[in-house]
Amino acid sequence: IKGWSWDSMTAGVEARSTRQLLATGALVLWTGRLGLFLLRRILKRGSDSRFDVIKRNPLRFFRAWILQGVWITIVGLPVWMMNTVPGPLDASLDALDYVGAGIFLTSFILETIADSQKSSWKKEKEQNKHDEGFINRGLWKYSRHPNYAAEVGIHTGIATLGASALPGAIPKALAFISPLFTYLLLSKVSGVPLLERASDTKLGSDMKYQEYKRKTPVFFPWGRAGDAK
């Protein structure tokens, strides 16, 4: 496409299309909410419990650090690429954009709710309002990791918006590396496996937890239950 250049990345807001502003705003909104949530949690606990074990092994901790950096780069790929397209060349919003925006907004709300429900559950436990070993209420009744499932949805929505602005099949396909990589990272590497192992170690003999695992999907509500693999 004539006029498509990297220089478009430095263009001002007035030179951006509605689609570009919408996708960029969605990425900033997700980044801000997740960053503040993690910061509050770490300040409260003094550390990130997900890395308490692996940080004792420099190689494993380095691998996790690099993967996180790669992930941040890849999840922004749809927006980085779409913002290289000059705003005037970007077509007006169509039905697919509204689908993408809907997926993002729904997933963003679900992730916020899931995080809030778990925070409330932990606070109630600290206040001795219950002695449950794991959360199985709200969204956590339908998925053992609803926040992670929603995270994939967030990046699917942003990728859908990004793909709409990109010329050609290959750039459009590249935009969807973001949700695919997010799913693989969270479900196979640094998210679910770490948390599931920790829960199995702590609650392996808890019959209620074993029943919860047997009946509740690991990731998506329509997915497979049982042990994470």
N, C-alpha and C positions, 0 to 999 in steps of 0.2 A: 504494500500500500504506500502510495506516494506521501511523503511527509512523516512517515513513522520513524522516530528516532529516539535515542537515549536522552537527547536534550529536553524532550518533553517532560522528563522526570523533575526538572527544575522549574517548570511553569507554575505560575501563580494560581490561586483558587479560581480566579475569574476565567482561566483558560481550561478549566476542567469540565467534563461532562457530568450530568447528574449521576450517571452510573459510577463514574470514578469517585466522586465525592461520597456516594453511598457505600461503596466497597471499602474505601479508605477509612471512612468513619466507623464502619463495622469492625475493622481490624483494630483501630485505636480503642474502641469501646471494649472489645474483648481483652486486649492487652492491659488496659487500665484496671478493669475489674479483677482479672486474675492476679495481676501484680499486687494489688492492694490486699486481696484475700490471703495470698501466700505470705506477704510481709507481716500482716497482723498475726497469722498463725505462728510464724517463726519467732516473732517478738514475744509472744505469749509463752511458747514452749522452750525457747532458747535454741532450738535446732529444728531441722526438717527430719522427722522420724523415718521417712522413706529411705534416707541415706545413712542412718545410724550404723548399719552393718557394713555396707559396701565402702564407706569412707575409711574404714580401717585397712582396706586393701587399696594402695595407691593406683594400681593398674585398673581395677574395677571402677574406682571413683573417677579416674581420668576418662575412662570410656563413657561413663554416664554424663560427665561434663561435656564431652565432645558431642555426644548424641543430642543433648539438650540444645547446644549451639546450632547444630545442623537442623534440628527441628524448627527452631525459631526462624532460621533462614528460609526453610522450605514452606512453612505455613504462610509466610508473607509473599511467596512467589506469585500467586495470582494477582495480587495488588501491585507488586513491583512491575510485573509484565504489562498489566493493563494501563499503568500510568506512563508507559513509554509511547502510548498511542495519543497523539494530539487530540484534545477535546473536540475540536470541530469535525474530526473524522469519525468520532464515536457516534453510532446511531442512537436514536432515542430509545427509551426503555420499552421492552416488550414483555410478553407474558412470562418468559423464562426468568427475567429479572425479578419479577414479583414472586415467582416460586422460590428463587434463591434468597430473596429478602425474607420471605416467610419462613424458610428453613432456618436461616440464621436467627431470626427473632425468637422463634419457638424454642430452638435449642439453647439460646442464651438465657431465656427465662427458666428453662428446665435445669440448666447447670446451676444457676443462681439459687433456685429452690433446693436442689439436692445438697449444695454446700451449706445452705442455711439450716436445713433439717439436721445434717450431721453435726453442725456446730451447736445447735440447740440440744441435741441428744447428749453430746459430750458435756455441755454445761449442766444439764440436769443430773448427769451421773456424778459430777463433781459436787453437786449440792445434795447428793444422796437421795435423789428423788426416784432412782431406780438402780438396780444392780445388774443390768443387762450387759452381757459380754460383747454384743455386737448390735448394730442397728438394723432393724427390719421393718421400719415404719415408713410411711410416705412413699416416695419414689424408690426407696431402698427395698421396698417389698416386691418390686417388679424387676429389679436388677441389682446385682451385688456391687456394681460400679456405675450408677446412673449418671454421675458427673462426667465420667470418661466417655460414656455413650453420647452425651450431649455435646461434649467437646468435638467429637468427630462430626456431629451435625453442624456445629458452628462453622467449621472449616469447609464443609460441603456447601453450605450456603454462600460463603465468601467466594469459593472456587466457581460456583455457578454464575455469580455476578461477574467475576473476572473473565471467565470464558466467553461471555457475551460480547466483550469488547475486543477480544483478540482475533486477528485475521488468520485463517487457515486451521486445518484440523490438528496439526502438531502442537501449536501454541495452546489451543483449547484443551488438548489432552494433558499437556504439561501442567495446566492449572489444577488438575485434579490429583496431581501427585501429593498435594497438601493434605487432603483428608485421608488418602490412602496411607501415606507415611505416618500420619497421626494415629490412625487405627493400629497399624503394625507396631509402632513404638509403644503405645499404651497397653495393647493387649498381649504383646509377645515379649517385650523387653523391660521397660523401666516402670511401668505402672502396675497393671494387674498382677504380674508374676511376683513382684516384691511384696505387695500387700497381701496376696493370697498365702504366700509362704509364712509371712508374719502371723497371719490369723490362724493358719493351721498349727503353727508352733504353740500359739497361746491358747487356742480353743479346740485343739484336735480331739480332746476327750469329751467335749460338750455335745451331748446328743441333740440339743436344740439347734446348735450351729450346724451339725452334720445334716439335719433335716432341712435347714435353710439352704444349705449348699445343694442338696439333692433336688429341691423344688425350684430354686431361684436361678434364672439365667445369669451367666457370668458378666455379660456385657450388654448387648441389646435385649430389650424385654421379650423379643420374639426368638431369641437365640437359644443356645444349648446351656443346660444347667449341669451341675456336677463339678468335677475338678477342672480347674483351668489348665489348658494344654496349649 
